[in-house]
């Protein structure tokens, strides 16, 4: 693991980029290199290097409209005397806070510290708290489940044409943004399960919706994977004493309808399926307390189904 603080990114990447761009903006407004150096707190030689193209700066800052707007505002204030150093620092600190809140600083931090990837991290804004730990736990559950899926060859033949997703919700999940899943879904490619990217919060709609409906009735049922509906898998479930529940394929008000069906049954079943509709592929959802548990059950069921 690489330990790097966001403040290091500010000092090592944001500040040099800011100086390069601000020096150029002040130069365009007719200030001398020594005047610019005094404003920026650097040497005249450094300013000469900045305006001469000797330092390029970080593209992720330079391409952000907020960065350019702040630079222009500060440069104009310095040039016409309407902004002092205190006001300029206030403008720049506000920009840094915005960039730390899922902005370019956050993106660079995520690249430099792989443990943060996929967390939708706002550690700089929230600090260390229970919410962040819950997010990490959900994401790690999906990561482990995806790894298990790639090691279950029998699942390949049961991946729907639209793809599979694997999900685990936070314990207090309210909507899809609280459910970790695989962006872009999981697909069968060349006889193998292909997981295109690391799990993230908010990366699923339909599998997440199924999990949320289950949690409306049983808060412990926080994991799921979807498969193509097949009689073999449904039969394998029944042989294990699992009684699947069927529902209509339409998407309208699906969460409410599913929760009502679970309430009527008195529990959340491990297998929930539909047989499709116009433009909707038949899908079976395998549920569990986590994504790992759901994938484990799915792998057992497709193994039984393929063996018949």
QUICORRA-V674890 format. One record per pair of residues at least 6 apart in sequence whose C-alpha atoms are under 6 Angstrom apart, sorted by the first residue. I is the first residue (numbers start at 0). J is the second residue. Records with the same first field share a line. If there is no record, write none. Layout:
# QUICORRA-V674890
I->J / J
This chain:
# QUICORRA-V674890
1->112
16->56 / 57
19->49
21->70
23->50
25->74
32->43
33->43
36->42 / 43
59->103
73->87
76->82
98->104
99->105
100->121
109->115 / 116
117->198 / 199
133->169
137->167 / 169 / 179
138->179 / 198
141->166 / 290
144->290 / 291
149->192
153->302
155->187 / 192
157->226 / 227
158->226 / 227
159->226 / 227
162->184 / 185 / 186
163->184 / 185 / 225
164->184 / 185 / 224
165->180 / 223 / 224
166->179 / 180 / 222 / 223 / 290
167->178 / 179 / 221 / 222 / 289 / 290
168->177 / 178 / 179 / 221
169->177
175->201 / 207
176->200 / 201
178->200 / 201
179->199 / 200
180->198 / 199 / 202 / 203
181->198 / 202
182->202
185->193 / 194
186->192 / 193
187->193
210->221
212->254 / 258
214->220
219->288
220->287 / 288
221->288 / 289
222->286 / 287 / 288 / 289 / 290
223->285 / 286 / 290 / 293
224->284 / 285
225->283 / 284
226->282 / 283
227->282 / 283
228->281 / 282 / 283
231->304
232->300 / 301 / 304
235->300 / 303 / 304
243->270 / 271
244->271
245->271 / 272 / 273
246->273
247->273
248->273 / 275
261->267
269->285 / 286
270->284 / 285
271->283 / 284
272->282 / 283 / 284
273->281 / 282
274->281
275->281
285->293
286->293
287->293
